[in-house]
């Protein structure tokens, strides 16, 4: 197995070596943490990828979910894998079924140092983030989150969130950003009406202050769409909002994934106390 190269830049201002990402931290261990899945069928195990073949497992799951299941048009250098130019700079979080050893959930995290090395975040390609420049030294970008269709009862995503929260505290990163996707396919029809309606809902209650607003580079034309549908946001977006996330502005359109992407930001200090206690014991 090929070891993932050590990053050229430090992971955080306190210069933590890469190995610390994979070492258990008491009382909240992440490496090989086993959790009983809500289905009762098996346990799941959470770890950070340490070898390239583990990253490939995550990329195969992403392809299965984004391309095969959701119909994304992915330009990939390896058939059956979702691979982009940011992957080699990211840390990849994996959830496995303990019995089958199959990767059933994943996230990737781009640290400030690695964003500097690659030249931007993925979110920069979809939005003008100039108003967030003061946050970048302690801002991690989360993305490419997905869970296998057989494991979407909540346990996998909670395990991923717990590991990500521990990762941020360990590396002194207090802000998370990312693009939360809304599929353009609704009730069998390809349309932006669902995304426009969700945007109209969430901006009423969860819009960030003006100094943190961002602008989409390829905006979804929400003013020309029906924004009155009574439709719930995707479960992942609802989960982010419960954790204290804010919407940074109107959605962008991603033609490759055929989604409307909402820019989101969450700070550890804004997380409700019950969630901080659950994820961090604090």
ABEGO torsion letter per residue (X at the ends): XBBBBBBABBABAAGBBAAAAABBBOABBABGBBBBBAAGABBBBBBBBABAAAAAAAAAAAAAAAAAAAGBBBBBABBGBBBBAAAAABBBBBBBBAAAGBBABBBBBBBAAAAAAAGBBAAAAABBAAAAAAAAAABBBBBGBBBBAAAAAGAAAAAAAAAAAAAAAAAGBABBBEBBBBBABBGGBBBAAAAAAAAAAAAAAABBBAAABBBBABBBBAAABBAABBBBBBAAAAAAAAAGBBBAEBBBBBAAAGBBBBBBBBBAAABBAAAAAAAAGX
